[in-house]
Amino acid sequence: MIHRLFTAGIALLFSLGSPSSYAASPRLDYTLVASYPHIDSVFTQGLELFQGRLYESSGLYGRSRVLSSPFPPDTTIPKDLRGVALPDWFFAEGLTFYRGRLYLLSWREGMLFVLDPHSFTLLEKHRYAGHGWGLCAQKDRLVMSDGSATLQWRDPKTFAALGSLRVRDQNGPVDKLNELECHGPYILANRWKSTEVFIISAHSGMVIARLDLSALVPPGLHEEAVLNGIAYDANDGSWLVTGKLWPNIHRIRFTLPKLSPVEASPEQH
């Protein structure tokens, strides 16, 4: 059942040298393990696995919602689809889990919602300035994208800004960073209207590798039906990827590149 959600009334800077001094980040090979049906009316903004269920945020004004269902899907039992719909004036964006609670961004409304993932009860809300695009949890911080080349560190308790991380590759800043997935010292990011996933060092902001997923893009879809959505499955070390309005979610497997001692050093606040 879809419930209605009602709402009540340290900078991180690195001197990295000139872009031309960096080698091109390598493209990683991946293996397609499996594909699963995906609700093709979902305008995917965020994707997360939590306690055997897949959580997904869907955008657009008047249609924004968060959906939850068992994953992998079991076609032998009735579909257990749960969720929450946002008021028409909110555009749902990225989501993540932190200490068992679901954090959901809005696009231009400057509002973060903290939800109970089982009942979808609103637990907290926090305001922020600017756009919200993607969100992930990295140790004791949240990482937010806003469509630029700069990622923001955020306090999970207050959502106050703690610092920022400029993302760049050998050609300079990498903008349009969208959906995020944090994984140890890595941040994986979709780039809006790109078929690539960027693997970023959470320490330096350098793009250290990328995944070209163009072979997974369904043909003949709307121009806004872009790659967007990546989630790590700790059960087997694989990854789930999908896109806005896509008919499938794909499970892929790849090996993250080793970080240099500098890249692997503890993150600085």
RAWOUR-V747879 format. One record per backbone hydrogen bond with DSSP energy under -1.0 kcal/mol. NH is the residue of the N-H (numbers start at 1). CO is the residue of the C=O. E is the energy in kcal/mol with one decimal. If there is no record, write none. Layout:
nh;co;e
NH;CO;E
NH;CO;E
This chain:
nh;co;e
3;83;-1.7
5;85;-2.6
21;18;-1.9
22;19;-1.7
28;210;-2.8
31;253;-2.4
33;251;-3.0
34;251;-1.3
36;249;-2.9
38;247;-2.2
42;39;-1.8
44;42;-1.5
45;57;-2.7
48;55;-2.5
50;53;-2.7
53;50;-1.3
54;69;-3.3
55;48;-3.5
56;67;-2.3
57;46;-1.7
58;65;-2.9
59;43;-2.4
63;60;-1.5
65;58;-1.8
66;84;-2.6
67;56;-2.8
68;82;-2.6
69;54;-1.6
71;52;-2.2
77;74;-1.2
81;79;-1.0
82;68;-2.9
83;1;-1.1
84;66;-2.1
85;3;-3.3
86;64;-2.2
90;87;-2.1
93;105;-2.6
94;133;-2.4
96;103;-1.9
98;101;-2.2
101;98;-1.4
102;115;-2.5
103;96;-3.2
104;113;-2.9
105;94;-2.8
107;91;-2.1
112;126;-3.2
113;104;-2.8
114;124;-2.6
115;102;-3.2
116;121;-2.2
120;116;-2.2
123;114;-3.2
124;114;-1.5
126;112;-2.2
128;110;-1.6
132;107;-2.0
133;145;-2.6
136;143;-1.8
138;141;-2.8
141;138;-1.4
142;154;-2.7
143;136;-3.2
144;152;-2.6
145;134;-2.1
147;177;-1.1
151;165;-3.0
152;144;-2.8
153;163;-2.1
154;142;-2.9
155;160;-2.4
159;155;-3.0
162;153;-2.9
165;151;-2.7
167;149;-3.1
168;205;-1.9
169;172;-2.6
172;169;-1.6
174;167;-2.3
176;147;-1.7
177;148;-1.6
178;190;-3.2
181;188;-2.1
183;186;-2.7
186;183;-2.1
187;200;-2.3
188;181;-3.1
189;198;-2.4
190;179;-2.7
191;196;-1.0
192;176;-2.8
194;191;-2.1
197;211;-2.0
198;189;-3.0
199;209;-2.8
200;187;-2.7
201;206;-2.5
202;185;-2.8
205;201;-2.2
207;168;-2.3
208;199;-2.4
209;199;-1.2
210;26;-2.0
211;197;-2.7
213;195;-2.9
216;213;-1.9
217;214;-1.0
225;222;-2.1
226;224;-2.1
228;242;-1.9
231;240;-2.2
233;238;-2.9
236;233;-1.0
237;233;-1.7
239;252;-2.8
240;231;-3.2
241;250;-2.5
242;229;-1.7
244;226;-2.5
245;42;-3.0
246;243;-1.6
249;36;-2.4
250;241;-2.9
251;34;-3.3
252;239;-2.9
253;31;-2.0
264;260;-2.6
